[in-house]
């Protein structure tokens, strides 16, 4: 785990892979009431503390089926992303001496963004969900992100990041904390990626415990969105994403703030939502 300095005093951390995250859960997060043996059960969490710890290490292959269903619906989609390139220009930030001596009018160089269907792409998933969001909605949102990454990684470099941010100890010593976890995409670790993206306990147990530990509140509970505001959370998490992930260009799969969202009511709706989100965030999609 690497500590990250984030804007506005937010405590931050970056995990290099799921194994790094699982080790953090076993170590600094051990006192967490969300993970220890006395933690309450209940279907809302998705799994018991023991199951959560086991799946954090091994993943959950049973969740990959939802991703496979979406792959069938998205197999014909093509996406274009962007990259930076240095081009010859009349005006720019740096001179080209050889072009100047040759009398070329394009004697300067400047960086421009080019659309390129082979450019690297970062997909960043905020795994946060409101308390009222049902398990199947969480699973479908995660499956959409995972299916998209599996499609894109066959044709271009893709980085997959999982992020979340929370305000800890919301009644006393309030502290914002956030973390990012990178998942290998070449090859894609499908079982662990599916668990992190699709399982309720990955957020409601594991990420709660991690954020409390990152904020220095490892043994406490009571958590909410960043700044204790579901309205401000999306912009706050987007603000710290570059520092958390190190990525400049990314497609964001946002948190699920309310149970009233309709983008994931069916597999077909989830596939369509992914197309719309990519178009909104700079990718061009064509069925």
Beta strands, then each sheet from edge to edge (+ up, - down):
strand 1: 2-5
strand 2: 11-15
strand 3: 78-89
strand 4: 94-95
strand 5: 108-116
strand 6: 121-126
strand 7: 158-168
strand 8: 175-183
strand 9: 223-224
strand 10: 250-253
strand 11: 284-286
sheet 1: 1+ 2- 8- 7+ 6+ 10+
sheet 2: 1+ 2- 8- 7+ 9-
sheet 3: 4+ 5- 3+ 11-
end
